[in-house]
Amino acid sequence: MVPKIGITIHPGRILLEKYLQPLDLTQAAFAEYIGLDVSTLSAIINGRRDLTPTLIMKLGMALGTGPEFWMSMQSM
């Protein structure tokens, strides 16, 4: 068996660095927009919490990525 080489990046970090920061969105503003508690979003961004199927759907719709994008990262 060949071991996997590389670093796994939590989806929350992708959310922050590739979406929220470039769009100049605060965690509070984005959490309100998608109907999520800001403490839950913060825990996801800080890698302390995984994405749920419901949140995957919300992210896909809100950011125009589709749920598959977030689902594939969650399963890594």
N, C-alpha and C positions, 0 to 999 in steps of 0.2 A: 504494500500500500504506500502510495506517495503522500507524504504529509502536505497539508496546505501551508503555503508560505504567504505571508502578508499580514497586514494589520486590518482588523475589522473596525470600521467606523460606525458608531451608533447612529441610527437615523435622526436622532435629535440634533446631533452636531451638523448633519447635512441640512436639516431644516433651518438651523440658525445661520450657518455660514453661507449657504447658497440661496436662501430665500428671504429670511427676515432681515438680515443685515443689508443686503443689496437693495431691498425694497424700503429700507429705513423704517421698518415696522418694529414696534416694541412687542415684547412678549404679551403684555397686558392687552394691547390693541388686537393682536392676532388671536389671542385666546377668546376675547369677546366676540370677534368676527365669526369664529367657528363654533362658538357656544361651549367653550371649555373653561374650566376653572384655571386661573393663572398658575396656581401652585402645581397643578397636574402638568401643565405645559412646561413649566420650569423643571420639574423632575424628569420629563422626557428629554428636554434639551441637555440636561446635565447627565444623562445616561443612567439615571436611577430608576427609570420606569420604561417598560416596553410599550410599543404601539399596540392598541387594541384594534380589532376589525372595524369597529365604528369609527375610530379616529383615523384609520387608514383611508376609509371612504371620505371622511371630511377633508383630509389633507389633499387627496386626489382631486376632489371637486374644487376646493378653494384655490389651489395652486395650479390647476390645469395640467397636472401630471398624470392623472389616472391612478387608481389604487394599486395597479401592478407595480409601479415604480417603488412605492413605499413597502408593499408586501415583499418584494424581492430583497430589500435591505433588511427587513425584520427577520427573514428566514436565514440570514447568514450567521 
